Amino acid sequence: MRRGIRRLFWAGLAGVLALGACSANEPSESSSGNDGSSGAYKIGFLLPETAVARYEGKDKPYFEAKLKQLCPSCELLYANANSNAATQQQQAQSMLTQGVHVLVVDPLDGVAAASIVSAAKAKNVPVVAYDRLIRSQDLAYVISNDYEKVGELQAQALVDKLKADNVPVSAGGILMMNGATTDHNAGNIKKGAEKIIKASGYQVLASIDTWDPAAAQSWMSGQITRFGKKIVGVYSANDGNAGGAIAAFKAAGITPIPPITGLDASLAGLQAILAGDQYMTVYNAFKKEAETAATVAYELAQGKTPTAEATVEGIPAALNPPVAVTRDTIKSTVIADGFFTAAELCTAPYQQACTSLGIQ
């Protein structure tokens, strides 16, 4: 009888200990049933807009593929703010509620997104600023490009083109279409561009700060009416704005179109270069940027400290070097990197140009 009682006692005690151990390892409600101990981490990836085609078409699939390669059991939580800062805040909060372990955020508004970092910090969730800087010292990491260098490359290409075409500084001036003031990168791009243009002697006729191609087109239409043939060149901070400018010049019946710069090596931008409507764009290695972001996010989820080759405002960072792309270098840059295939780029209207450049 006593043996039976002892057996029942020890069995009961073992059960209590086992139950206690299970309770101790149970995730909190904020982790939505996943504490990452199995390696099944939740990684949040927030992109800012759909107006720039690269985000949905390049950054997201590159990031997703690399994360799956590194961690097949990880779960990607993805959202695009579609150019609405309040929406991005809500998306981030939703991911935090779902128990995300790391947030990778390309902010629509780098100042407003600081509240995302604060909310994440309260839950001990590291935040990686992707492509655009978030104005917070609580960031875990920054992955971006050297955007001041981008502006320098754009402006230098424009100035060199004008000089090669023997356009005197007295002939007119340059219109500047800079990026939105809410984007920290836009400020750095503008800084780099202004430095080069100021030193060139060419006058800036007028400028606008926007990432909205429609707004850029409307503004450019007004400037064409205002300045006419005095416009000798157009500095555009990205391909979207450049497309708006091109549309405005065509609507006004102006040929040839003055040389126009760009950024993002978008399909539309590259095809505009092949057509002779846009002079250049800037290519950043977006695949490398997205894959680095996925790698850093996975390391942070595991509690590791990612290596950093640089710092941005004291925050560990990885920065990609930008590359200027003109008609003659499309093949050796974006095609060579597989950013676009010849089939994607060389559709019927551009086939002849591609053939002349050896893009097949």
C-alpha positions, 0 to 999 in steps of 0.5 A, spaced: 500 500 500 505 504 501 509 503 495 503 504 491 502 511 495 509 513 493 508 511 486 502 516 486 506 521 489 512 521 485 508 520 478 504 526 481 510 530 482 513 529 475 507 531 472 507 538 476 514 539 474 513 537 467 507 542 467 511 548 470 516 547 465 511 547 459 508 553 462 515 557 463 517 555 455 510 558 453 510 564 448 507 570 451 501 573 447 505 578 443 509 572 440 502 569 437 504 562 439 512 563 436 518 565 440 522 563 435 526 557 439 524 552 433 528 557 428 521 559 425 522 566 426 517 572 423 520 577 419 516 583 417 518 587 411 514 594 410 515 597 403 513 604 402 509 605 395 507 602 389 509 608 384 516 606 384 516 599 380 522 596 383 519 595 390 514 590 388 517 587 382 525 587 385 526 588 392 520 584 395 522 578 391 529 578 392 528 579 400 523 573 400 527 568 396 534 570 400 530 569 407 527 562 404 534 560 402 537 562 409 531 560 413 525 555 410 521 555 416 521 563 417 515 566 416 515 573 412 510 578 414 509 583 408 506 589 407 506 595 402 504 602 404 502 605 398 504 612 399 500 613 406 505 614 412 499 612 416 497 606 413 505 604 414 504 605 421 498 601 422 501 595 418 507 595 423 503 595 429 499 589 426 506 585 425 508 587 432 501 584 434 502 578 430 509 577 434 514 579 429 521 578 431 524 583 426 522 589 422 525 591 416 522 598 414 523 602 408 519 608 410 515 613 406 516 618 411 523 617 415 521 622 421 514 619 422 517 612 422 521 613 428 514 612 432 515 605 429 521 604 431 519 606 438 513 601 438 518 596 436 523 597 442 517 597 447 517 590 445 524 588 444 523 588 436 529 590 432 528 595 426 532 595 420 532 601 416 531 599 409 533 603 403 531 610 406 533 612 413 529 612 419 530 618 424 531 614 430 537 612 434 534 606 436 535 603 429 539 596 429 541 597 422 541 601 416 541 598 409 542 603 403 546 606 398 550 612 398 545 617 396 549 623 396 554 620 391 547 618 387 546 626 386 553 627 384 553 622 379 546 624 376 549 632 376 556 630 373 553 626 367 548 632 366 553 637 366 558 633 362 553 631 357 551 639 356 559 640 355 560 635 350 554 638 346 557 645 346 551 648 350 554 654 353 552 656 360 549 663 357 544 659 353 539 657 359 539 653 365 537 647 368 530 645 371 531 641 378 526 635 380 528 633 387 525 628 391 520 629 396 522 633 403 519 627 407 525 622 404 532 623 408 535 620 401 532 625 397 535 630 401 542 627 400 541 626 393 539 633 392 545 635 396 550 631 391 547 634 385 547 641 387 554 641 389 556 639 382 551 643 378 553 650 382 560 648 380 559 647 373 556 654 372 549 652 369 544 656 372 538 653 376 532 656 373 527 653 378 526 646 382 520 642 385 521 637 391 516 631 389 516 623 388 510 624 384 510 623 377 504 626 375 506 632 380 512 632 376 509 632 369 504 638 371 510 642 374 514 641 368 508 643 363 508 650 367 516 651 366 516 649 359 511 655 358 515 659 362 522 658 360 521 654 353 528 654 349 532 656 355 531 649 358 538 646 356 537 640 361 533 637 366 536 634 373 531 629 375 532 625 382 529 618 379 526 615 373 518 616 375 520 624 375 523 623 369 518 620 365 513 625 367 518 630 364 518 627 358 511 626 357 510 634 358 516 635 353 512 631 348 505 634 350 508 641 348 511 638 342 518 640 343 524 636 340 529 634 341 528 633 349 533 636 353 538 631 357 534 628 363 537 624 369 534 619 373 535 613 378 532 606 379 534 603 373 527 602 372 524 598 366 521 604 363 527 609 365 531 604 361 527 604 355 526 611 355 534 611 354 534 606 349 529 611 345 533 617 346 528 620 351 532 620 357 539 621 358 541 616 364 539 613 370 543 611 376 543 603 378 544 601 385 545 593 386 538 592 389 538 585 389 544 585 393 541 590 398 535 586 399 539 580 400 543 583 405 537 586 408 534 579 409 541 576 412 541 582 417 534 580 419 535 573 420 541 574 424 538 579 428 532 574 429 537 569 432 540 574 437 546 575 433 550 582 431 551 583 424 557 585 421 557 592 419 562 595 414 560 603 415 555 607 420 550 612 418 549 617 424 552 612 428 548 606 426 551 600 423 550 600 416 551 596 409 551 601 403 551 599 396 555 604 391 551 607 385 553 606 378 551 611 372 548 608 366 547 611 360 545 607 353 552 605 352 553 601 359 546 598 359 549 591 357 554 591 362 550 593 368 543 592 369 543 586 363 550 583 366 547 583 373 540 580 371 536 585 374 533 585 367 533 580 361 534 582 354 527 579 353 524 584 358 528 590 356 528 589 348 520 589 346 518 591 339 519 598 340 526 598 342 529 592 339 533 596 334 536 600 339 538 593 343 541 590 337 545 596 335 548 595 342 549 588 342 543 586 347 540 580 346 
